[in-house]
């Protein structure tokens, strides 16, 4: 019961922030809510995990990111669907300019690891060390993914521009 | 026109979602968790009853095909039975890290034993690392990696593993779970066939289980090695880091002989993988990372060089002729098939020359590959971060979930 009450305090303080961060990763607020809720349910139903950590929000974020990856993999495998950021009009911030939407579209075309790194660092405002801890990769690897991802984004945006001009 | 500088402005996506979210009642989640705990208790009871009555059955993980028809554990020899009798007990602190942590690296050895290095990061600025050994017979043991920074690499020797980090301890874990911290050896020692690689601040070196040392090998270029390998006949193989030079080389040297070098034809760091006399090397365009000392193993290929006669002749393929546009990981089966993952799709070679590739269906998303399992020579093991699963890929192009997972 003690663990449940402690987790309720974490829930009150972290739930909305986690949904915001996972929205950056998944591109969908409803998807983000699903995986964040599932992370809390896992924490409540498992003996280990959250109990071992001094930073429950970081643990929950990692679990939620892993769940988002698994869902994406299932969709990709069985339906051939790619997650598209902000496909649901209700998920899209109402005042996003066309250039920003183009950037979001390009972000959706990146490989998973690069997209996660860029979303967590640039959109969810996590430090590189926090991204590394969340995705389970060394800091150097995350830096490389950010570097590669930004380079790939540049190419994608150029391609988009050429298509729209041509 | 969209600009990369606009990335920071996209925080509005995250902030907007946060502001518009209305959390459901916590008690609703608590009720879901309690229902799940009850279901698990019932399922455990049913499973225990089934195990008690069914011997030798086949268990399928949901949504997967079964592991290939070869038995996961070969018929035990006297030596293996003796080996099975001794296994160091698992450190409970390490088990906690493995249970709650994330896999950083894994390797498999020639007996089919599996070794993973796990990180649990309660604080983003510090992590606890632990290794876990899952033997081919399914028995496990675990211990702590004696450092709290850096993500150790796992590598395999014939019957041992090494967890190693640039400026961290080089920890050798024997197949009975006993550990040794390696120390640097004096120059001139010859490495044993199959020696595991060790990452040092000066590049890659080789472990020596018998002496408890790691051995530095001087490259003919004077540059640091990025990959090293010792063949069964003692021939050393290496691919180096070009530094400021235009290209890396792949080099080999028989015991007591002279180095022969094959320059790679594209920019970037050299990596290689070997199976018998077949050796494939890639020049990888891996971006510089901060100023960190790195040993890149993934990146964008700029040249592919392959030999099937122990380095006597080489064939080069341009990046445009390869089916993969990036390398996430690669490994070879003991029976001589090269398996490549770009992180999304997986390919295997379909010819003896390692120049033709076919995609392996159902094996996408593998982030790390490890091969050279003599007990199952047609296998490469692949780990998917997405699924947290170990997958078996065979030289015939089948993919299935491994019977013994990494945890």
Interface residues (C-beta under 8 A of the other chain):
Chain A: X4 X8 X11 X12 X15 X16 X17 X19 X20 X21 X23 X24 X29 X32 X33 X37 X40 X41 X42 X44 X45 X48 X49 X52 X53 X54 X55 X58 X59 X62 X66 X69 X70 X72 X73 X76 X77 X85 X86 X91 X93 X95 X96 X99 X100 X102 X103 X104 X106 X111 X112 X113 X118 X122 X123 X124 X125 X127 X129 X130 X132 X133 X135 X136 X137 X138 X139 X140 X141 X143 X144 X147 X148 X150 X151 X153 X154 X157 X160 X161
Chain B: X1 X2 X3 X4 X6 X7 X8 X9 X10 X11 X12 X13 X14 X15 X16 X17 X18 X19 X20 X21 X23 X24 X26 X29 X30 X32 X33 X34 X36 X37 X40 X96 X97 X99 X100 X101 X102 X103 X104 X119 X120 X121 X122 X123 X124 X125 X127 X150 X151 X286 X287 X289 X290 X292 X294 X296 X326 X343 X344 X362 X364 X365 X367 X384 X385 X386 X387 X388
